[in-house]
Amino acid sequence: MLAMRENTFTEFHKTTLTLLKKLSSLTEKQLNFLPQSGWSAGQLGDHLLKSYASAETLNGKTKATTRPIDQKLASVKTLFTDNTIKMESPEAILPSQEKITKRELIDSLEERIGQIKEVILNKDLSLTCVDYSIPEYGEFTRFEWVWFNIYHTQRHIFQLENMVQSNDLKEI
């Protein structure tokens, strides 16, 4: 169980550090540049920030788990690593249409990331969270929620890297 916790913490830390570095490397103008289709880099960061509200679910009510604690992860990983699929964001975590302030975004992300790291280090990851569930999947264990965040963030880092490589952002 300790190795699982350490591996989860390491992957979450590595993934979120990559996100923060990529967003921090952009100017305010690059962060808010709106491409022909899709979100700006800042909106992508805001979307992830809103999705990290799962920290509240992770710290909420739980119950004992009566199935493997990682049972739902294979399908989540398959979904998020398939970059040919275009997904629609749930309304609750749609990004702001307002200008994104880089410092506020980074500070807020760091705060939420810290909250999730605290859960990884100090809570029982095998328990099932009951305050919120994703309709297609049902309730997640804390372990599944953390890995859901990892895979979701990695998907958006891939998109962010493509944005940064585009000529549009390079020319700003």
C-alpha positions in Angstrom: 0.0 0.0 0.0 2.9 2.4 0.8 4.4 1.8 -2.7 1.1 2.5 -4.3 0.8 5.8 -2.3 4.3 6.8 -3.2 3.8 6.0 -6.9 0.5 7.9 -7.0 2.1 10.9 -5.3 5.1 10.9 -7.6 2.9 10.7 -10.7 0.5 13.4 -9.5 3.4 15.7 -8.5 5.3 15.1 -11.8 2.2 15.7 -13.9 1.0 18.9 -12.1 4.5 20.3 -12.0 4.7 19.9 -15.8 1.3 21.7 -16.1 2.4 24.6 -13.9 5.8 25.0 -15.7 4.0 25.0 -19.1 1.5 27.6 -18.0 4.1 29.7 -16.2 6.3 29.8 -19.4 3.5 31.7 -21.3 3.0 35.4 -21.3 -0.4 36.8 -20.4 -1.0 37.4 -24.1 -0.1 33.8 -25.0 -2.2 32.5 -22.1 -5.3 34.4 -23.4 -4.8 33.9 -27.1 -7.9 32.3 -28.4 -7.3 29.8 -31.3 -9.7 29.3 -34.2 -11.3 26.5 -32.4 -11.1 25.3 -28.8 -9.9 27.0 -25.7 -7.0 29.3 -24.9 -4.2 28.0 -22.8 -5.6 30.0 -19.9 -9.0 28.5 -20.3 -7.5 25.1 -20.4 -5.8 25.9 -17.1 -9.0 27.3 -15.7 -10.9 24.1 -16.7 -8.3 22.0 -14.9 -8.6 24.3 -11.8 -12.3 23.8 -11.7 -11.9 20.0 -12.2 -9.6 20.0 -9.2 -12.6 20.9 -7.0 -12.6 17.1 -6.7 -10.3 17.9 -3.7 -13.6 18.6 -1.9 -15.0 15.2 -2.9 -11.7 13.6 -1.8 -12.1 15.2 1.6 -15.8 14.5 1.8 -17.9 11.6 3.0 -16.6 8.1 2.2 -17.5 4.5 2.7 -15.7 1.1 2.6 -15.0 -0.1 -0.9 -16.3 -3.5 -1.9 -14.4 -3.9 -5.2 -10.8 -3.5 -6.3 -9.9 0.1 -5.6 -8.6 0.7 -9.1 -11.4 -1.2 -10.9 -12.5 1.8 -13.0 -9.1 3.1 -13.9 -8.4 1.1 -17.1 -11.5 2.6 -18.8 -10.7 6.1 -17.6 -7.1 5.9 -18.8 -8.2 4.5 -22.2 -10.6 7.4 -22.6 -8.2 10.2 -21.6 -5.2 8.9 -23.5 -7.1 8.6 -26.8 -6.4 12.0 -28.3 -8.6 11.2 -31.4 -11.7 11.6 -29.2 -13.1 15.1 -28.9 -14.8 15.5 -25.5 -17.4 17.9 -24.2 -16.7 19.4 -20.8 -19.4 19.2 -18.2 -20.9 22.6 -17.7 -19.7 22.9 -14.1 -16.1 22.9 -15.2 -16.3 24.9 -18.4 -13.6 27.6 -18.3 -14.3 31.3 -17.9 -14.9 33.5 -20.9 -13.1 36.3 -19.2 -9.4 37.2 -19.5 -7.4 34.8 -17.4 -4.8 36.4 -15.0 -1.7 34.3 -15.0 -0.6 34.8 -11.4 -4.2 34.1 -10.1 -4.5 31.0 -12.2 -1.1 29.6 -11.1 -1.7 30.5 -7.4 -5.1 28.9 -7.5 -3.8 25.8 -9.2 -1.0 25.4 -6.7 -3.5 25.7 -3.8 -5.8 23.0 -5.2 -2.9 20.7 -6.2 -1.6 21.1 -2.6 -5.0 20.0 -1.3 -5.0 16.9 -3.4 -1.4 16.1 -2.4 -2.4 16.2 1.2 -5.1 13.6 0.5 -2.6 11.4 -1.3 -0.2 11.5 1.6 -2.7 11.4 4.6 -6.0 9.8 3.7 -7.0 6.2 3.1 -7.1 6.0 -0.7 -9.0 2.7 -0.7 -12.2 4.4 0.5 -15.1 5.2 -1.9 -16.1 8.9 -2.1 -19.8 9.3 -2.0 -20.4 13.1 -2.2 -20.1 13.3 -6.0 -19.9 10.8 -8.9 -19.4 11.1 -12.6 -22.5 9.8 -14.3 -20.7 7.4 -16.8 -18.6 5.9 -14.0 -20.5 6.1 -10.7 -18.6 6.6 -7.4 -14.8 6.5 -7.4 -12.4 5.5 -4.7 -10.0 8.2 -3.6 -7.3 6.3 -5.5 -9.4 6.4 -8.7 -10.2 10.2 -8.2 -6.5 11.0 -8.0 -5.6 9.0 -11.1 -8.6 10.5 -12.9 -7.0 13.9 -12.2 -3.6 12.6 -13.4 -5.0 11.3 -16.7 -7.2 14.3 -17.2 -4.3 16.7 -16.6 -2.0 14.7 -18.9 -4.5 14.9 -21.7 -4.6 18.7 -21.4 -0.8 18.9 -21.1 -0.7 17.2 -24.5 -3.1 19.8 -25.9 -1.2 22.6 -24.2 2.0 21.4 -25.8 0.3 21.4 -29.2 -0.8 24.9 -28.6 2.7 26.0 -27.7 4.1 24.4 -30.8 1.6 26.1 -33.0 2.8 29.1 -34.9 0.1 31.2 -33.4 1.6 31.1 -29.9 5.2 31.3 -31.2 4.5 34.5 -33.0 3.0 36.3 -30.0 
